[in-house]
Amino acid sequence: MNSKTGRRRFIKSMAAAGANLALGGLGMTAAMKSAIADHHCTNSSWGKIEGPIGGPSGWDCDNHDGYKILEIFLRPGASLWESFWLPGNSAPNFSSYGMGSLPLNQMNWTSNSGLFPCESPDIPTAHDDAQLFAAQSGGGNIFWGAPTKAIYRRSDIFDRCRMVTMYHDLLPHEAAVPYVMSGLTLGNPRRAGSGSAIQRRARVVEPEQLLPVSYVLHTSDTFGANNAAANGTHPGFAKPVVIRVTNSNSFVNSLARTGITSESDELFKSLRHEFRDRLRFRGYGDTVRSTGFDSYWVAAELLEKGPDLQALFADNLLVKDNNVNVCPTHPDATPNNTPGTKTLINAAAHLLTSGPARYVCAIDTGIAGTYDSHGNINGSSQSHLLDTSANIYNMMHHLANAIYHPVNNPSGLINLDDTMIVINTEFNRTPNVNANNGRDHWPQGGVTTMMGGPLNGGPSILGAIDGSGFTDVNYRYSATDMRGAVMMAAGIDPFAEGNFRFSDFSDTIRNGIGTEDDLRERLRGQILGL
């Protein structure tokens, strides 16, 4: 859809009610809401869900505006065997996936008595503290391990969790990250993160919404952030805002526009309108198609909203927390503390609840060492055990603190009734330790975890991983399958222009036959379990 044509149509439909939606549609009149609803479901409205999906009472353009999405991406490649996937029937089987050779009983969950991040009641009672999650599709119970206690001790979160087994064959980070963050491989011109589709949909439905609704937050991982913010063939206005969280508030301070006068703004506006007019054929009609020009135009509009954007990050919201205690500790390791996870999650929660955000991707690179645990790090022969346990615990602890519940956590900001959380990583680690007592890249078997949003009714698993760590051939879901389901949860048709094609999805979801309608039903019914 042409953004300028859509804008004219929207403004015309709003003329009787008046429009001032620059801050996300606060204070809209009934006439304004009606106009938006009418525009929301027109045939020309990009991204509208073709429906009904899931039967007469399912999702369609009229009744499903979509859930907000918080994606936590564990970079660069987290091992899930120690945390999200412990097989067993009456008790977790720690001998599976090489766990038996690891000195789990040396993990010390109580040695750091400070307020961060070892906080009761999130501290596991023992190294083998675990919670039954659900039975995998291929049979046999799966438990969650000690690092996830912050979530599993809270039934209001735990009962709204779902895991899906994932599979791909891209071993290098340089190939796996772009694929998992977009659902399409390098070289595909449509390769775009979920935030781009969500940003595009929001701007089409509410053209006067100038503040971005999609954000990517990171502390140092520009490669991951740029892939999360890729916008493929979507218009320039669809690109999410990428923000690096540092020890200073320089980004926020730069938004103040100190010294900029109204005369300067008017001159700039005049020049960019002249620029636009020169791109029209013989001075008439719409501008020539140009993603670069669209990006420039939206950036120019956003410049004037600098103070509004600055207000979203008040009170040093983007300044990293410098308290870097690690929990648990291990006698053989000296952790390489990398703070920032707490700040990323808190900033994401604020944007999703007090700001205009519909999508935030927080890239967590850990607090202890790294997720990329190939072996001896910092002189420790078992450092990956410390790294994985501490990193997952730290992330889960701060995530739980950010999730609202009237009794369990009234100070939390994120409401799972309107927000779905996705915990993702580019690949798992090998099921057995290598010669250096570490784990290598393993895309052949892993899980993506979802929480809240449309999910309800108790913990559930779609898929199975065998004793060798391979995803069962009948349950090999792909990053495309997951991205398509996330788009649907966000209120966006995965087959809208610039998104996916039928052939992009896995054999497991395509099932050899069917139409786009069938695949929408499978994404909703299988991946989301609705």
C-alpha positions in Angstrom: 0.0 0.0 0.0 1.3 3.5 -0.8 1.7 5.3 2.5 0.8 8.7 1.1 -2.4 7.5 -0.5 -3.3 5.7 2.7 -2.6 8.8 4.7 -4.9 10.9 2.5 -7.7 8.3 2.8 -7.3 8.2 6.5 -7.3 11.9 7.0 -10.4 12.3 4.8 -12.2 9.7 6.9 -11.3 11.5 10.1 -12.2 15.0 9.0 -15.5 15.1 10.9 -13.9 13.9 14.1 -10.6 15.7 13.9 -7.3 13.9 14.5 -4.5 14.2 16.9 -3.0 10.7 17.1 0.6 11.7 17.5 0.9 10.1 20.9 -0.7 6.8 20.1 -4.4 7.7 19.9 -4.9 8.7 23.5 -8.3 10.4 24.1 -9.9 9.3 20.8 -13.6 10.1 20.3 -16.1 7.3 19.3 -16.1 8.7 15.8 -12.4 8.6 15.6 -12.3 5.0 16.8 -15.0 4.1 14.3 -13.0 5.7 11.5 -9.9 3.7 12.5 -11.9 0.5 12.7 -13.3 1.1 9.2 -9.9 1.8 7.9 -8.4 -1.1 9.7 -10.5 -3.6 7.8 -10.6 -2.1 4.3 -9.3 -4.3 1.4 -6.4 -1.8 1.0 -5.3 -2.0 4.6 -2.0 -3.8 4.5 -1.5 -6.7 6.8 -5.1 -7.3 7.8 -5.7 -10.9 8.9 -7.9 -12.8 6.4 -10.5 -14.6 8.5 -12.0 -16.0 10.4 -9.0 -18.0 11.5 -9.9 -20.7 14.0 -13.6 -20.9 13.2 -16.4 -18.4 13.4 -15.3 -17.2 16.8 -11.6 -17.0 15.8 -9.4 -14.2 14.7 -10.2 -11.8 11.9 -9.7 -8.2 11.0 -12.7 -7.0 13.1 -12.0 -8.8 16.4 -8.2 -9.2 16.6 -6.1 -6.1 16.8 -3.2 -8.2 18.0 -1.1 -8.7 21.1 2.0 -6.7 21.9 5.2 -8.7 21.5 8.3 -8.8 23.8 11.0 -10.9 22.2 14.1 -11.8 24.3 16.8 -13.0 22.1 19.6 -15.0 23.8 22.8 -14.2 21.9 25.0 -15.9 20.7 23.4 -19.3 21.0 22.2 -20.5 24.4 22.2 -24.0 25.7 18.8 -25.1 26.8 19.6 -28.5 28.3 20.5 -27.1 31.7 17.3 -25.0 31.9 14.3 -25.5 29.6 14.7 -29.2 28.6 15.3 -31.8 31.3 13.8 -35.2 30.3 12.5 -37.7 32.8 9.3 -39.2 34.1 9.2 -39.1 37.9 12.3 -36.9 38.1 14.7 -35.1 35.7 17.3 -37.2 34.1 20.5 -35.3 34.6 22.5 -38.0 32.8 20.9 -37.1 29.5 22.6 -34.7 27.1 25.9 -34.9 29.0 24.6 -33.5 32.2 25.8 -36.4 34.3 29.5 -35.5 33.7 29.0 -31.9 35.0 29.6 -30.9 38.6 26.1 -29.6 39.1 26.3 -30.1 42.9 29.1 -27.5 43.0 26.8 -24.8 41.8 26.4 -22.3 44.7 23.1 -20.5 44.5 23.4 -18.6 47.8 27.0 -17.3 47.9 26.0 -13.9 46.8 23.8 -12.4 49.5 23.3 -9.0 47.8 19.9 -7.8 46.5 20.9 -8.5 42.9 20.5 -10.9 41.3 20.3 -13.7 44.0 16.9 -12.9 45.4 14.7 -15.2 47.5 12.3 -16.7 46.6 13.8 -17.1 43.1 16.9 -18.9 44.4 16.7 -22.7 43.8 16.8 -24.9 46.9 19.5 -27.1 45.2 21.3 -27.6 42.0 18.8 -30.2 40.9 15.7 -28.1 41.8 13.3 -28.6 38.9 9.7 -28.4 37.9 7.6 -30.7 35.7 6.6 -28.7 32.6 4.7 -31.0 30.3 4.9 -34.2 28.2 6.6 -33.8 24.9 4.7 -34.9 21.8 6.8 -38.0 21.3 6.2 -39.1 24.9 8.1 -38.6 28.2 7.9 -35.7 30.6 10.0 -32.6 30.3 11.1 -30.5 33.4 12.4 -27.0 33.7 15.7 -26.7 35.6 16.9 -24.6 38.5 17.7 -21.4 36.6 14.1 -21.0 35.6 12.6 -21.0 39.1 11.7 -17.3 38.9 9.1 -18.3 36.3 8.0 -21.7 37.4 7.3 -20.7 41.0 4.7 -18.3 39.7 1.7 -20.2 38.4 0.2 -17.0 36.8 3.2 -17.1 34.3 4.0 -20.8 34.2 0.4 -21.8 33.3 0.7 -19.6 30.2 3.9 -21.0 28.8 4.4 -23.1 25.7 7.5 -24.6 24.1 8.0 -25.5 20.4 10.8 -27.7 19.2 12.9 -26.0 16.5 15.2 -27.3 13.8 17.5 -25.8 11.1 20.9 -26.6 9.6 22.8 -23.3 9.7 25.8 -23.7 12.0 27.6 -20.3 11.7 26.2 -17.3 13.7 26.5 -15.3 10.6 23.9 -17.4 8.9 21.8 -18.6 11.9 21.1 -15.1 13.4 19.6 -13.6 10.2 17.5 -16.7 9.6 16.1 -17.1 13.2 15.5 -13.4 13.6 13.5 -13.1 10.3 12.5 -16.6 9.2 14.3 -16.1 5.9 17.8 -16.8 4.9 20.6 -14.4 3.9 20.1 -13.2 0.3 16.3 -13.2 0.4 15.2 -9.7 -0.3 12.1 -10.1 1.9 14.3 -10.9 5.0 12.8 -8.7 7.8 12.4 -9.0 11.5 8.9 -9.2 13.1 9.2 -5.6 14.3 9.2 -4.3 10.7 5.8 -5.9 9.9 4.4 -4.7 13.2 5.7 -1.1 12.6 4.3 -1.1 9.1 0.9 -2.3 10.2 0.7 0.3 12.9 1.6 3.1 10.6 -0.9 2.0 8.0 -3.8 1.7 10.5 -2.8 5.0 12.2 -0.9 7.1 9.7 -0.5 10.0 12.2 1.2 7.8 14.7 4.7 9.2 14.2 6.4 7.7 17.3 7.8 4.3 16.5 6.0 1.2 17.8 8.9 -1.2 17.2 12.2 -1.1 19.0 15.4 -3.2 19.2 17.4 -2.8 22.4 20.9 -4.1 22.9 24.1 -3.5 24.9 26.8 -4.4 22.4 25.5 -6.8 19.8 25.1 -4.6 16.7 25.1 -7.7 14.4 22.1 -9.2 16.2 20.4 -5.8 16.5 20.7 -4.9 12.9 19.3 -8.3 11.9 16.4 -7.9 14.3 15.7 -4.5 12.7 16.0 -5.6 9.1 13.1 -4.5 7.0 13.5 -6.3 3.7 11.0 -5.1 1.1 8.9 -3.2 3.6 8.7 0.6 3.2 11.4 2.7 5.0 8.9 3.8 7.6 8.6 0.2 8.8 12.1 -0.1 10.1 12.3 -0.5 14.0 14.4 1.9 16.0 17.7 0.4 17.3 18.9 1.7 20.6 22.2 0.7 22.3 22.0 0.7 26.1 25.2 2.1 27.6 26.6 3.5 30.9 25.5 7.0 29.9 22.3 8.8 28.9 23.9 10.3 25.7 21.2 8.9 23.3 18.4 10.4 25.3 20.2 13.7 25.8 20.7 14.0 22.0 16.9 14.0 21.4 16.5 17.4 23.2 17.0 19.4 20.0 18.7 22.2 21.9 18.9 25.4 19.9 16.5 24.3 17.1 14.1 27.1 16.3 10.6 27.0 14.7 12.1 28.9 11.8 14.7 26.1 11.3 11.9 23.5 11.4 9.9 25.4 8.8 12.8 25.8 6.5 13.6 22.1 6.8 10.0 21.2 6.1 9.9 23.4 3.1 13.0 21.9 1.6 11.9 18.3 2.2 8.5 19.0 0.5 10.4 20.5 -2.4 12.5 17.3 -2.5 9.4 15.2 -2.5 7.8 17.2 -5.3 10.8 16.7 -7.5 10.3 13.0 -7.2 6.8 13.2 -8.7 6.2 12.5 -12.4 5.9 15.9 -14.0 5.0 17.3 -10.6 1.8 15.3 -10.1 0.7 12.3 -8.3 2.7 10.2 -5.8 6.4 10.1 -5.5 8.4 7.4 -7.3 8.9 4.3 -5.3 11.9 4.6 -3.1 12.6 2.9 0.2 15.4 5.3 0.7 13.1 8.3 0.3 10.5 6.8 2.6 13.1 6.2 5.2 14.3 9.8 4.9 10.7 11.2 5.1 9.9 9.3 8.2 13.2 10.2 9.8 12.5 13.9 9.1 9.1 13.6 10.6 10.5 11.9 13.7 13.1 14.7 14.2 10.3 17.0 15.2 9.1 14.4 17.7 12.5 14.2 19.4 11.3 15.7 22.7 8.3 13.2 22.7 10.7 10.3 22.1 13.0 11.6 24.8 10.1 11.6 27.2 9.7 7.9 26.8 13.1 7.3 28.4 13.0 9.6 31.4 14.7 8.8 34.7 17.8 7.3 33.1 15.7 4.3 31.8 18.4 3.5 29.3 21.4 3.7 31.6 22.9 0.3 32.4 22.6 -1.1 35.9 26.1 -1.4 37.2 25.5 -4.0 40.0 26.9 -7.1 38.4 26.8 -9.9 41.0 26.4 -13.3 39.4 24.2 -16.1 40.7 25.0 -19.0 40.9 28.8 -19.2 41.4 31.1 -22.0 40.7 34.5 -22.7 42.4 36.3 -23.1 39.1 35.2 -19.9 37.3 35.7 -16.2 37.4 32.8 -14.8 35.6 33.2 -12.0 33.0 30.4 -9.8 34.2 28.4 -8.1 31.5 25.6 -6.1 33.0 22.6 -4.8 31.1 19.9 -7.5 31.0 17.9 -5.9 33.8 18.0 -2.5 32.1 16.9 -4.0 28.7 13.9 -5.8 30.2 12.8 -2.9 32.3 13.1 -0.5 29.3 11.2 -2.9 27.2 8.4 -3.3 29.8 8.2 0.5 30.1 7.9 1.0 26.3 5.2 -1.7 26.0 3.1 -0.3 28.8 3.8 3.4 29.2 4.9 4.1 25.7 3.6 3.4 22.2 5.5 0.2 21.6 3.8 -2.9 20.0 7.0 -4.8 19.6 10.3 -4.7 21.5 13.3 -7.1 21.0 15.7 -7.2 23.9 19.0 -8.9 22.9 20.5 -10.5 26.0 24.2 -11.4 25.8 24.3 -12.6 29.4 25.7 -11.5 32.7 28.3 -14.2 33.2 30.8 -15.0 30.4 28.8 -15.8 27.3 26.0 -18.0 26.0 28.5 -19.1 23.3 30.1 -21.8 25.5 32.6 -23.8 23.5 34.8 -24.7 26.4 37.4 -23.5 28.8 36.6 -19.8 29.5 38.3 -17.8 32.2 40.3 -20.8 33.3 37.3 -22.9 34.1 36.8 -26.4 32.7 33.1 -26.1 33.4 32.5 -22.4 32.8 29.7 -23.0 30.3 27.7 -24.5 33.1 28.2 -21.4 35.2 27.5 -19.1 32.2 24.3 -20.8 31.1 22.9 -21.2 34.6 23.7 -17.6 35.6 22.6 -16.1 32.3 19.3 -17.9 32.2 18.6 -17.3 35.9 19.4 -13.6 35.6 17.2 -13.1 32.5 14.3 -15.1 34.1 14.6 -13.3 37.4 14.3 -9.8 35.8 11.6 -11.0 33.4 9.5 -12.3 36.3 9.9 -9.0 38.1 8.6 -7.2 35.1 5.4 -9.3 34.8 2.4 -7.9 36.6 0.1 -9.9 38.9 -2.2 -8.3 41.5 -1.0 -10.6 44.2 2.3 -12.1 43.1 3.8 -8.9 41.7 1.7 -5.8 41.8 4.7 -3.6 40.8 5.2 -5.4 37.5 4.4 -3.5 34.3 3.8 -6.2 31.7 0.3 -7.6 31.5 0.3 -11.1 30.0 -3.3 -10.5 28.9 -2.2 -8.1 26.2 1.5 -9.1 25.7 3.1 -12.3 24.4 6.7 -13.0 25.4 8.9 -15.0 23.1 12.3 -16.3 24.3 14.5 -17.2 21.3 18.1 -18.0 20.4 19.9 -18.7 17.1 20.6 -22.3 18.0 21.0 -24.7 20.9 24.3 -26.2 22.0 25.5 -29.8 21.5 23.8 -32.4 23.7 27.2 -33.6 25.0 30.2 -31.7 26.1 33.2 -31.5 23.8 36.9 -32.1 24.5 37.1 -28.7 26.2 34.2 -29.5 28.5 32.0 -27.0 26.6 29.2 -27.2 24.1 29.3 -26.4 20.4 26.6 -25.0 18.0 23.6 -27.3 17.6 20.7 -26.1 15.4 19.4 -29.7 15.1 17.5 -29.6 18.3 16.2 -26.7 20.5 13.1 -24.9 21.7 11.5 -21.5 21.5 9.5 -20.6 24.6 6.4 -18.4 24.6 4.5 -16.9 27.5 1.1 -15.1 27.8 -0.8 -13.3 25.1 -3.3 -15.8 23.6 -1.7 -18.7 25.6 -3.6 -20.1 28.5 -4.6 -23.4 30.0 -1.4 -24.7 31.5 2.1 -25.5 30.3 2.3 -27.2 26.9 4.8 -28.6 24.4 4.6 -28.9 20.7 7.3 -31.3 19.5 9.9 -33.8 20.7 13.6 -34.2 21.0 15.2 -37.6 21.1 17.9 -38.9 23.3 20.6 -37.8 20.9 19.4 -34.3 21.0 17.8 -34.3 17.5 14.4 -32.8 17.0 12.0 -35.6 16.0 11.5 -35.6 12.2 7.7 -35.1 12.7 8.2 -32.0 14.8 10.8 -30.0 13.0 9.4 -26.5 13.2 11.3 -23.7 11.6 12.0 -20.0 12.4 9.6 -19.2 9.6 6.8 -21.1 11.4 7.5 -19.3 14.6 7.7 -15.8 12.9 4.4 -16.5 11.1 2.7 -17.4 14.3 4.1 -14.3 16.1 2.8 -12.1 13.2 -0.7 -13.7 13.6 -0.6 -13.1 17.4 0.4 -9.5 16.7 -2.7 -9.1 14.4 -0.9 -9.4 11.0 -1.4 -11.7 8.1 1.9 -13.6 7.6 1.1 -13.7 3.8 0.8 -9.9 3.4 3.1 -8.3 0.9 6.7 -8.3 2.1 6.1 -11.1 4.6 6.1 -14.8 3.7 5.1 -17.2 1.0 3.6 -20.6 1.4 6.8 -22.3 0.3 8.8 -20.5 3.1 7.3 -22.6 5.8 8.5 -25.9 7.0 7.4 -29.3 5.6 6.0 -30.0 9.1 3.6 -27.0 8.8 2.9 -27.2 5.1 2.1 -30.9 5.5 2.5 -31.3 1.7 -0.9 -29.9 0.9 -3.2 -27.1 1.5 -3.6 -23.4 0.9 -2.7 -20.2 2.7 -5.9 -20.4 4.7 -4.9 -23.9 5.8 -1.5 -22.7 6.9 -2.9 -19.8 8.9 -5.1 -22.4 10.7 -2.0 -24.6 11.4 0.1 -21.7 12.7 -2.7 -20.7 15.1 -3.7 -24.2 16.0 -0.3 -25.9 16.1 2.4 -23.3 17.0 0.2 -21.3 19.3 -1.9 -24.3 20.4 -5.2 -22.5 20.1 
